[in-house]
Structure formats: C-alpha cells, structure tokens
Amino acid sequence: MNSDSDQLDPQSDPKPNALAPITKEAKAERPKKRALGEIFSRAFQIYRDNPIMIVPSLIPIAALVLVMVIFAGYMGLIAVFGEGEFIAFSALAGLFLFLILMIVLFFLAEGMTIEMIREASSGNKADLSYAWQATLAKMEPLVLTSLLAGIIVAFGYVLFLIPGVILSFAFWFVAQTVMIDGRSGIEAMKASDRFVEANLSDALIVVLASMAIGAVLPTIPFIGALASLLSLPYIYGLATLLYLDGNEAQEYQSKTPKTTVEVS
C-alpha cells in the first residue's frame, strides 16, 4: 500500500521542475531596455555633464574659416600674378579639395562624438584624446562606408523620392555600426538596416525627431546656425544610445540558449 501511495503522490512528480527553464541568474543577467523617453533624457544628461562633446563638431567649422582665409589670399595672389585659365583651374581644384576636406572632417567629428557618447554612457567622463585616437583608427572604414551610404541614398532620391526616404532611415545608424561594432562597407549598411527593422518604432521616432531638430533650429533668427551646431552632439547621442541599447538586447537574445521541454 505504501508503495502505491508513493507513486500517486503529486509532490514526487518531476515535471513541474522541468517547466522552469529560466533560472534566477539568467533573469538577473537580462539587460533592461530603456524606454524611449529615457533615451531622450539620457542623451541630454550626457551632453550636459560632458560639454566637451561639442569640440569635435567645431573642427569642421574651424577648418572652414581657416581654409576660406587661405583660399582668399591664394586667389588674390593668383589674380595679380596668374593668367585667366590658370585662375579658373586653381579655383575649381581648390573647391574640390575643400569639399573633400570638409567631408572627411565631418565624418571625423561624428565618429569622435559617437565614441565620446559611448564612453559617457558607461559612466565615465568623455575623453577627447581617446575619442580622437579611436576614430583615427577607424577613419578609413568610417569615411568610405559613410560616403557609399550617402551615394546610394542620393541615387534613391534622384530616381524616386520614396526609395531615398527609406534608404535614409535604413542607413541612419551606419556610423554607429562602424564605430561600435567595427563593421565596414556593405556589412555595416546591412547591419544598420537590420537594426532599424528590429527596432522600427523607436528608430523612426529618433530619426524623425533628429530631422525635426535639424530642420527647425536653423530657422531661428540670429542664432539658428549656432543652435544647429550645438544640437549635433545631442542628435548623435540619440542615435548612439538607441543603438547601444538595442545591441545589448540583441546580444542577450543571441547568447541565451533556447530551452525545449518534452512533455510525455
């Protein structure tokens, strides 16, 4: 009789334990995804606590002023001592080199700011020297990948408006994929597209908010240009924090083993 009662005892059934595959340790390791409003406030907090983040955005502006002064002086000398055809050629060549320089410096500033935001998001102070070194190490893939993405987006707008808009959203996080994940080229663009698809609603809100900031601030009388310049680290911060947050969640899901329970 005792043996029969032991077999029928529900407390001896091992099945309830098999239905609890998630341990307390696994739950503790699961990263908590920030709410979108928290990302907006966190980006502002990081910028407020690390005002040095504006320095990279000032590099293209300083270069612009310096190059304009040098170019004006050079063209003055050419006008006095040069010939007409040589003046035209020099002006075109100088303009071309100037555009290349500004593009490179713009991507340099963006990469440095992303690196500083990543450092500050981990609780450290943004380090300008470290951001400079880290960005220089990834300068080639950053410039080439960003240029490639920009050319593809431009073709999208030239051919049809809607593909250009879609590509703008899909490639919005290309710089983050290069600086944070170390990707480049087509791989970086695909990673940006996958990230947007996986975080579609949050990504759309961040991109639209960034575009709105970039469109509204320049219209402010007298201080519009300055306000636009000062807003760049915040705009980079929104995209970078969202990317970091989404990456942590994706890494957790990829590393978490799937548990199957057989019920017999």
Residue pairs with C-beta under 8 A, 6 or more apart in sequence:
6 12
15 263
18 261
18 262
19 261
21 259
21 261
22 259
26 256
29 252
30 252
31 248
31 249
31 252
33 245
33 246
33 248
33 249
34 42
34 241
34 245
36 202
36 205
36 206
39 202
39 206
39 238
39 241
39 242
39 245
40 209
40 238
42 121
42 237
42 241
43 117
43 234
43 237
43 238
43 241
44 234
44 237
46 53
46 117
46 120
46 121
46 126
46 237
46 241
47 53
47 233
47 234
47 237
49 120
50 116
50 120
50 125
50 126
52 116
52 126
52 128
53 113
53 116
53 117
53 120
53 126
53 233
53 237
54 229
54 230
54 232
54 233
55 128
56 108
56 109
56 110
56 112
56 113
56 116
56 128
56 131
57 109
57 113
57 229
57 232
57 233
58 229
59 105
59 108
59 109
60 102
60 105
60 106
60 109
61 229
63 101
63 102
63 105
64 102
67 98
67 101
71 94
71 98
74 90
74 94
75 87
75 90
75 91
75 94
78 86
78 87
78 90
79 87
82 90
103 143
103 147
104 139
104 143
107 139
107 142
107 143
107 146
107 175
108 135
108 139
108 142
109 232
110 142
110 146
110 175
110 236
111 131
111 134
111 135
111 138
111 139
111 142
111 175
111 178
111 179
112 128
112 131
112 132
112 134
112 135
113 131
113 232
113 233
113 236
113 237
114 175
114 176
114 179
114 180
114 236
114 240
115 130
115 131
115 134
115 135
115 179
116 126
116 127
116 128
116 131
117 126
117 233
117 236
117 237
117 240
117 241
118 179
118 180
118 240
118 244
119 125
119 126
119 127
119 130
119 131
120 126
121 240
121 241
121 244
134 179
135 142
135 179
138 178
138 179
138 182
141 178
141 183
141 184
141 185
141 188
142 175
142 178
142 179
144 184
144 185
145 174
145 178
145 183
145 184
145 185
145 188
145 189
146 174
146 175
146 178
148 185
148 186
148 189
149 171
149 174
149 189
149 192
152 167
152 171
152 189
153 164
153 167
153 168
153 171
154 164
155 164
156 163
156 164
156 165
156 166
156 167
156 168
157 163
157 164
157 165
158 164
168 207
169 196
169 203
169 204
169 207
170 189
170 192
170 193
170 196
171 189
171 192
171 193
172 192
172 196
172 203
172 207
172 239
173 191
173 192
173 195
173 196
173 203
173 239
173 243
174 188
174 189
174 192
176 192
176 239
176 240
176 243
177 183
177 188
177 189
177 191
177 192
177 195
177 243
178 184
178 188
180 240
180 243
180 244
180 247
181 188
181 191
181 247
183 191
195 203
195 243
195 246
195 247
196 203
198 246
198 250
199 242
199 246
202 242
202 246
203 242
206 238
206 239
206 242
207 239
209 238
210 235
210 238
210 239
213 231
213 234
213 235
214 228
214 231
214 235
217 224
217 227
217 228
217 231
218 224
218 225
218 227
218 228
220 227
